[in-house]
């Protein structure tokens, strides 16, 4: 009995996702040789590799083509390939890099990969509309310290890094010439604004301010927590700046 093309494709996909022994059994059932299956498998691997190159251009830039290819092939061997979208294969790549002992000379690499994956997620996330001019005026006029709560743009994420990841990121794109690893801890807001993704460095105080605001804490507590980190922080300026730039997309009085 001859199988239809789509039936062969489905069976090949199932064989690709199975472990070696089960995969061989599946191939025997549909009458596909191992050589033919390996061609199919290599094509999928190349598609996945190309997707990871597009997802992680900075990691590729740091380690080079050969090392990146070896890392990717090892990663694909240990990563289930059952994602609906091909780019979803890259979700666990930063965790994979973190666990690779032979990358100890590049301890920041997994953090760089984490930033690149976050940028991908934020780009495809559904962001909120910036507040209208009328709403902004109402926010400033009706603001109450004990009852005003703000909602941050859902297509945003606050990130903190042990290494100067923003500097490394800028260097990979040719926007910065040198990086000093001695410069520790970056605080970043990764956010979608008007369909584009931005990585915005934050001061420690501003990071704490947005973190507690995002969690829905009352204004008094937000101020207290921010001033504990930076006694000179201008919390009123933080609020106005992020309101007008669209970091906050909702407000409850």
C-alpha positions in Angstrom: 0.0 0.0 0.0 1.4 3.3 -1.1 1.5 6.2 1.4 0.4 9.7 0.5 3.1 12.4 0.6 1.7 14.2 3.6 1.5 10.8 5.5 5.2 10.2 4.8 6.0 13.8 6.0 4.1 13.2 9.2 5.8 9.9 9.8 9.2 11.4 9.1 8.5 14.2 11.6 7.5 11.6 14.2 10.7 9.6 13.5 12.8 12.8 13.9 11.3 13.5 17.3 11.8 10.0 18.6 14.8 8.5 20.3 17.2 6.4 18.1 15.7 2.9 18.7 12.1 4.1 18.3 13.0 6.2 15.3 14.5 3.2 13.5 11.4 1.2 14.2 9.2 4.0 12.8 11.4 4.2 9.6 11.0 0.5 9.1 7.2 0.8 9.4 7.0 3.4 6.6 9.8 1.8 4.5 12.2 4.8 4.6 16.0 4.1 4.5 18.2 5.6 7.1 20.2 7.4 4.4 17.1 9.1 3.1 16.0 10.0 6.6 19.5 11.5 7.4 19.1 13.9 4.5 15.7 15.0 5.9 17.2 15.3 9.4 20.2 17.4 8.2 17.8 19.7 6.4 15.9 20.3 9.6 19.1 20.8 11.5 20.3 23.5 9.0 16.9 25.2 9.3 17.2 25.2 13.1 20.8 26.4 13.0 19.9 29.3 10.7 17.1 30.3 13.0 19.4 30.3 16.0 21.9 32.5 14.1 19.2 35.0 13.5 18.1 34.8 17.1 21.6 35.1 18.6 23.7 37.4 16.4 25.7 38.8 19.3 26.6 35.3 20.6 27.6 34.4 17.1 29.7 37.5 16.9 31.5 36.8 20.2 32.4 33.1 19.6 32.7 33.0 15.8 31.1 30.8 13.2 32.9 27.5 14.0 32.4 27.6 17.7 28.8 28.7 17.3 28.0 25.8 14.9 29.5 23.3 17.4 27.5 24.8 20.2 24.3 24.8 18.2 24.6 21.2 17.1 25.3 20.0 20.6 22.3 22.1 21.8 20.0 20.6 19.2 21.1 17.1 20.1 19.9 17.6 23.7 16.9 19.8 23.1 13.4 18.5 22.2 12.3 19.7 18.8 8.6 19.7 19.3 8.0 23.5 19.1 5.3 24.7 16.7 7.4 27.7 15.5 11.0 27.0 14.4 12.4 30.0 16.4 11.0 28.5 19.7 13.9 26.0 19.5 16.0 28.8 20.9 14.1 29.3 24.1 16.5 27.3 26.3 19.7 28.3 24.6 20.9 30.7 27.3 20.4 28.0 30.0 22.4 25.6 27.8 25.3 28.1 27.6 25.2 28.7 31.3 25.9 25.0 32.0 28.8 24.6 29.5 31.9 24.3 31.6 34.3 24.9 28.7 32.8 28.4 28.3 34.2 29.5 31.6 36.4 32.1 29.9 33.2 33.7 28.6 31.0 33.8 31.8 28.9 36.6 30.4 27.8 34.6 27.3 24.7 33.1 28.7 23.5 36.5 30.0 24.1 38.0 26.5 22.0 35.1 25.1 19.3 35.8 27.7 19.1 39.4 26.5 18.8 38.4 22.9 16.0 36.0 23.6 14.2 38.6 25.6 14.4 41.0 22.7 12.8 38.4 20.5 10.0 37.8 22.9 9.4 41.5 23.5 9.3 42.2 19.7 6.6 39.6 19.2 4.7 40.6 22.4 1.5 42.6 22.4 2.4 46.0 23.7 0.0 48.5 25.2 -0.9 51.9 23.6 0.8 54.9 25.2 -1.5 57.1 27.3 -3.3 59.8 25.5 -2.4 63.5 26.2 -5.7 63.9 28.0 -5.0 60.9 30.2 -1.5 62.1 31.0 -2.9 65.4 32.1 -5.4 63.7 34.3 -2.7 61.4 35.8 -0.7 64.4 36.9 -3.7 66.4 38.2 -5.5 63.5 39.9 -2.4 61.6 41.2 -2.8 60.4 44.8 0.0 58.8 46.7 -2.1 56.3 48.5 -4.5 55.2 45.7 -2.8 55.6 42.3 -1.6 52.5 40.6 0.1 52.2 37.2 0.3 49.4 34.7 3.5 49.0 32.7 3.7 48.1 29.0 3.1 44.3 28.8 5.7 44.2 26.1 8.5 45.0 28.5 10.9 43.3 30.9 13.2 44.5 33.6 16.6 42.7 33.6 19.7 42.7 35.7 23.0 41.3 34.8 26.2 40.4 36.6 28.3 41.6 33.7 28.1 44.8 31.5 25.9 43.1 29.0 24.5 46.3 27.5 28.1 47.4 26.6 28.8 44.0 25.0 25.6 44.2 23.1 26.5 47.7 21.8 30.0 46.5 20.9 28.6 43.6 18.8 26.6 46.1 16.8 29.5 48.5 16.3 28.1 51.2 18.6 30.9 50.9 21.1 34.6 50.2 20.7 35.6 48.7 24.0 34.1 46.7 26.9 35.5 46.6 30.4 34.3 43.4 32.2 35.3 45.0 35.5 32.3 47.2 35.2 29.8 45.0 36.9 26.0 44.8 37.0 23.8 46.3 34.3 20.2 47.2 34.9 18.1 47.3 31.7 14.5 47.9 30.6 13.8 46.0 27.4 10.7 47.5 25.9 8.6 47.7 22.7 7.9 51.2 21.7 6.0 51.9 18.4 6.8 48.5 17.1 10.6 48.6 17.8 12.5 47.0 20.7 14.8 49.2 22.8 17.3 48.2 25.5 17.4 51.1 27.9 20.0 51.3 30.7 18.7 52.2 34.1 20.3 53.4 37.3 19.9 51.2 40.4 17.3 53.5 41.8 15.3 53.7 38.6 15.4 49.9 38.3 14.0 49.5 41.9 11.4 52.2 41.1 10.1 50.4 38.1 10.3 47.0 39.7 8.0 48.0 42.6 5.7 50.0 40.4 5.3 47.0 38.1 4.3 44.8 41.1 1.6 47.3 42.0 2.9 48.6 45.3 1.5 51.9 46.7 3.4 55.1 45.9 4.8 55.5 49.4 6.4 52.1 49.4 7.8 52.6 45.9 9.5 55.8 47.1 10.8 54.2 50.3 12.3 51.3 48.4 13.9 53.5 45.7 15.4 55.9 48.3 16.9 53.0 50.2 19.0 52.2 47.1 19.5 55.8 46.0 18.7 58.5 48.5 19.1 61.2 45.8 16.7 59.5 43.3 14.1 61.9 41.8 11.1 59.6 41.9 8.8 62.3 40.6 10.9 62.7 37.5 11.0 58.9 37.0 7.2 58.9 37.1 6.8 61.8 34.6 9.5 60.5 32.3 8.1 57.0 32.0 4.5 58.2 31.7 5.3 60.4 28.8 7.5 57.9 27.1 4.9 55.1 27.2 6.5 52.8 29.8 3.2 53.0 31.6 0.1 52.3 29.6 -2.6 52.2 32.3 -3.4 54.0 35.5 -6.0 53.5 38.3 -6.8 56.3 40.7 
